[in-house]
Amino acid sequence: MREVVFTVEYENGADEVMDHFIEHPDLYARSMEITATSDSVWGIEKVVGPTDVLEEFDDRLERVASDPNASGMCGAPITEWNYDVLSSNEESRKIYSLRREGDGPRSIPLVAAKHVGEGLMMRTERRGDQFRWTLLVDETVAAMHDEIRENLRDGLSLTVERLGTPPCLLEDGRVQQSLTPEQKAALEAAIERGYYEVPRQRSVTEIAADVGVSSSTFQYRLNRAEAWLAHQFAADSMDVDVDADLDPEDIEFIR
């Protein structure tokens, strides 16, 4: 078995939902489960981000999913798009979706299902202008790659980031490996302004105003940084199997 990573880059304006990821670098999505046949794909995706960004994401998803003219990344019309929000809080959504495509060049999961058949395993991530597909396959990917690349809609481009042994797919990817630049900046701003002093010197609202972001965005970045630090401490200093029991993205933070 080999792991192949296809990354589709979207130009701004090519896709309304991906535009939202481009406009909001803090917005991130990854699949929890994903399965495909030759004409349909379904799965569960977790989307995390600041509250106001997620609320706008909700609106865009509803609008695009109900659009009768919606099409897949390679142009085939979407004949059915059903989704259900399984859980929702201020910082995340878990969304089940089922999509079917009609006649025409198909999107990545459907092309992969056609070529690989039973046993296909996939994982996805979305951030910024990139929609990354990680697949575990047991055959050559040349025909799959060519079919996808040749039929991508205008404004989309395809690259192969990885082709080889599958440790990236098989390792537990639930834990964020490092802070994003925005999370690091939020943590540094909080430390510099005495947020962790006793008594506390500045509030989240005050620090957010200093650095020029909304308080909800700053709170989100700080929470994610704190979760990462908690994980690092547990992994380095405690006799705890963190990967088995802790997913920082699932922590419910107390306001």
C-alpha positions as CSV (number, residue, x, y, z in Angstrom):
1,M,0.0,0.0,0.0
2,R,1.1,3.5,-0.7
3,E,0.0,6.9,0.4
4,V,-0.7,9.6,-2.1
5,V,-1.5,13.2,-1.2
6,F,-3.4,15.3,-3.8
7,T,-3.6,19.0,-3.0
8,V,-6.1,21.2,-4.9
9,E,-5.4,24.9,-4.7
10,Y,-8.4,27.3,-5.3
11,E,-8.2,30.8,-6.7
12,N,-10.3,33.3,-4.8
13,G,-13.7,33.4,-6.5
14,A,-13.6,29.8,-7.8
15,D,-15.7,28.3,-5.0
16,E,-17.8,30.1,-2.5
17,V,-17.1,27.7,0.5
18,M,-13.4,27.6,-0.2
19,D,-13.4,31.4,-0.6
20,H,-14.4,31.5,3.1
21,F,-11.3,29.4,4.0
22,I,-9.1,31.8,2.0
23,E,-10.6,34.9,3.6
24,H,-10.2,33.4,7.1
25,P,-6.9,31.6,7.7
26,D,-8.1,30.5,11.2
27,L,-10.8,28.3,9.7
28,Y,-9.7,24.7,9.4
29,A,-11.5,21.5,8.5
30,R,-10.5,17.8,8.6
31,S,-12.5,14.7,7.8
32,M,-13.2,12.2,10.6
33,E,-14.7,9.6,8.3
34,I,-15.0,9.6,4.6
35,T,-16.2,6.9,2.1
36,A,-17.0,7.0,-1.6
37,T,-18.5,4.9,-4.3
38,S,-18.4,5.5,-8.1
39,D,-21.2,8.1,-7.8
40,S,-21.5,9.3,-4.2
41,V,-19.3,10.4,-1.3
42,W,-20.3,10.7,2.3
43,G,-18.5,11.3,5.6
44,I,-18.1,13.5,8.7
45,E,-16.0,16.6,8.7
46,K,-15.0,18.7,11.7
47,V,-14.7,22.4,11.1
48,V,-13.0,24.7,13.7
49,G,-12.7,28.5,13.8
50,P,-13.8,31.7,15.6
51,T,-17.5,31.9,16.3
52,D,-18.3,34.6,13.8
53,V,-16.4,32.9,11.0
54,L,-18.2,29.6,11.7
55,E,-21.6,31.3,11.7
56,E,-20.8,32.7,8.2
57,F,-19.6,29.3,7.2
58,D,-23.0,27.8,8.2
59,D,-24.7,30.3,5.9
60,R,-22.4,29.6,3.0
61,L,-22.7,25.9,3.3
62,E,-26.5,26.1,3.4
63,R,-26.6,28.4,0.3
64,V,-24.2,26.3,-1.8
65,A,-25.7,22.9,-0.8
66,S,-29.1,24.1,-1.9
67,D,-27.9,25.6,-5.2
68,P,-29.3,23.6,-8.1
69,N,-26.4,24.7,-10.3
70,A,-23.6,23.5,-7.9
71,S,-20.9,21.4,-9.5
72,G,-18.0,19.3,-8.3
73,M,-14.4,20.2,-8.5
74,C,-14.2,18.7,-12.0
75,G,-17.5,20.1,-13.3
76,A,-20.0,17.3,-12.9
77,P,-23.3,18.6,-11.6
78,I,-24.1,17.9,-8.0
79,T,-27.4,16.0,-8.1
80,E,-27.8,15.6,-4.4
81,W,-26.2,17.3,-1.4
82,N,-27.6,16.5,2.0
83,Y,-25.9,17.4,5.2
84,D,-26.6,17.4,8.9
85,V,-24.8,19.3,11.7
86,L,-24.2,16.5,14.3
87,S,-22.8,18.8,16.9
88,S,-22.1,22.5,17.2
89,N,-20.5,24.8,19.7
90,E,-18.8,28.3,19.6
91,E,-15.6,26.9,18.2
92,S,-16.5,23.9,16.0
93,R,-19.0,22.0,13.9
94,K,-19.2,18.3,13.2
95,I,-21.0,17.9,9.9
96,Y,-22.3,14.7,8.1
97,S,-22.7,15.1,4.4
98,L,-23.7,13.0,1.4
99,R,-23.0,14.2,-2.2
100,R,-23.9,12.6,-5.5
101,E,-22.5,13.8,-8.8
102,G,-24.2,13.4,-12.2
103,D,-22.8,12.8,-15.7
104,G,-19.4,14.5,-16.3
105,P,-15.9,14.4,-15.0
106,R,-16.0,13.5,-11.3
107,S,-14.3,14.9,-8.2
108,I,-11.3,13.3,-6.5
109,P,-13.1,10.8,-4.1
110,L,-15.3,9.5,-6.9
111,V,-12.4,9.1,-9.3
112,A,-10.4,7.4,-6.6
113,A,-13.3,5.0,-5.8
114,K,-13.6,4.1,-9.5
115,H,-9.9,3.3,-9.8
116,V,-9.2,1.7,-6.4
117,G,-12.6,0.1,-5.6
118,E,-13.1,-1.6,-2.3
119,G,-10.5,-0.8,0.4
120,L,-10.1,2.8,-0.5
121,M,-9.1,4.9,2.5
122,M,-9.1,8.7,2.5
123,R,-8.6,11.7,4.7
124,T,-9.1,15.4,4.0
125,E,-7.9,18.8,5.3
126,R,-9.0,22.3,4.3
127,R,-7.2,25.5,5.2
128,G,-6.6,28.7,3.3
129,D,-6.6,28.0,-0.5
130,Q,-5.8,24.3,-0.1
131,F,-8.0,21.3,-0.1
132,R,-5.8,18.3,0.7
133,W,-6.8,14.7,0.0
134,T,-4.7,11.9,1.5
135,L,-5.4,8.4,0.0
136,L,-4.1,4.9,0.7
137,V,-3.9,3.0,-2.5
138,D,-2.5,-0.3,-3.8
139,E,-2.0,0.6,-7.4
140,T,-0.5,3.2,-9.7
141,V,-1.9,6.6,-9.3
142,A,-1.0,7.9,-12.8
143,A,-4.4,7.3,-14.4
144,M,-6.2,8.8,-11.4
145,H,-3.9,11.8,-11.4
146,D,-4.3,12.5,-15.1
147,E,-8.1,12.1,-15.0
148,I,-8.4,14.6,-12.2
149,R,-5.9,17.1,-13.5
150,E,-7.3,17.2,-17.0
151,N,-10.8,18.0,-15.8
152,L,-10.4,20.5,-12.9
153,R,-12.7,23.5,-13.1
154,D,-11.2,26.9,-14.0
155,G,-9.5,28.5,-10.9
156,L,-8.3,25.1,-9.5
157,S,-4.9,23.5,-9.8
158,L,-3.6,20.1,-8.7
159,T,-0.3,19.0,-7.2
160,V,1.0,15.7,-5.8
161,E,2.7,16.4,-2.5
162,R,3.6,12.9,-1.5
163,L,3.7,9.4,-3.0
164,G,5.3,6.6,-0.9
165,T,5.0,4.7,2.3
166,P,1.9,5.5,4.4
167,P,3.1,6.6,7.8
168,C,1.4,10.0,7.5
169,L,-2.0,8.4,6.9
170,L,-1.6,5.8,9.6
171,E,-0.2,7.9,12.4
172,D,-2.7,9.5,14.7
173,G,-3.2,13.0,13.3
174,R,-5.6,14.3,15.9
175,V,-3.1,16.4,17.8
176,Q,-1.9,19.7,16.3
177,Q,1.9,19.4,15.9
178,S,2.8,23.1,16.3
179,L,1.3,26.5,16.9
180,T,0.1,28.5,13.9
181,P,1.8,32.0,13.6
182,E,-1.5,33.6,14.7
183,Q,-1.8,31.4,17.8
184,K,1.8,32.1,18.7
185,A,1.3,35.8,18.3
186,A,-1.8,35.7,20.5
187,L,0.0,33.8,23.2
188,E,2.9,36.2,23.1
189,A,0.6,39.2,23.2
190,A,-1.2,37.8,26.3
191,I,2.1,37.2,28.1
192,E,3.5,40.6,27.3
193,R,0.4,42.4,28.5
194,G,0.1,40.5,31.8
195,Y,-2.9,38.3,31.0
196,Y,-1.4,35.5,33.1
197,E,-0.3,37.7,36.0
198,V,-2.1,37.6,39.3
199,P,-4.0,39.8,39.4
200,R,-4.6,39.8,35.7
201,Q,-3.3,43.1,34.1
202,R,-5.3,43.1,30.8
203,S,-8.5,41.4,29.6
204,V,-8.9,39.5,26.3
205,T,-11.1,42.3,25.0
206,E,-8.3,44.9,25.7
207,I,-5.5,42.8,24.2
208,A,-7.6,42.0,21.1
209,A,-8.1,45.8,20.6
210,D,-4.3,46.3,21.0
211,V,-3.5,43.8,18.3
212,G,-6.3,44.8,16.0
213,V,-8.5,41.6,15.9
214,S,-12.0,40.9,17.2
215,S,-12.2,39.6,20.8
216,S,-13.7,36.3,19.6
217,T,-10.9,35.7,17.2
218,F,-8.3,36.5,19.7
219,Q,-10.0,34.3,22.3
220,Y,-10.1,31.4,19.8
221,R,-6.4,31.7,19.0
222,L,-5.4,31.9,22.6
223,N,-7.6,28.9,23.5
224,R,-6.0,26.8,20.8
225,A,-2.5,27.9,21.9
226,E,-3.3,26.9,25.5
227,A,-4.7,23.5,24.4
228,W,-1.4,22.9,22.6
229,L,0.6,23.9,25.6
230,A,-1.4,21.6,27.8
231,H,-0.8,18.7,25.4
232,Q,2.9,19.4,25.3
233,F,3.1,19.4,29.1
234,A,1.1,16.2,29.4
235,A,3.2,14.5,26.8
236,D,6.6,15.6,28.2
237,S,6.0,15.6,31.9
238,M,3.2,13.2,32.8
239,D,2.7,9.5,32.6
240,V,-0.3,9.9,30.3
241,D,-1.1,8.3,27.0
242,V,-2.2,11.7,25.6
243,D,-2.8,10.5,22.0
244,A,-5.2,7.9,23.1
245,D,-7.4,10.1,25.3
246,L,-7.0,13.7,24.5
247,D,-8.0,15.7,21.4
248,P,-7.3,19.4,22.1
249,E,-9.8,20.3,19.4
250,D,-12.5,18.7,21.5
251,I,-11.8,20.6,24.7
252,E,-14.7,22.7,25.8
253,F,-13.2,26.0,27.1
254,I,-14.8,27.8,30.0
255,R,-15.5,31.4,29.2
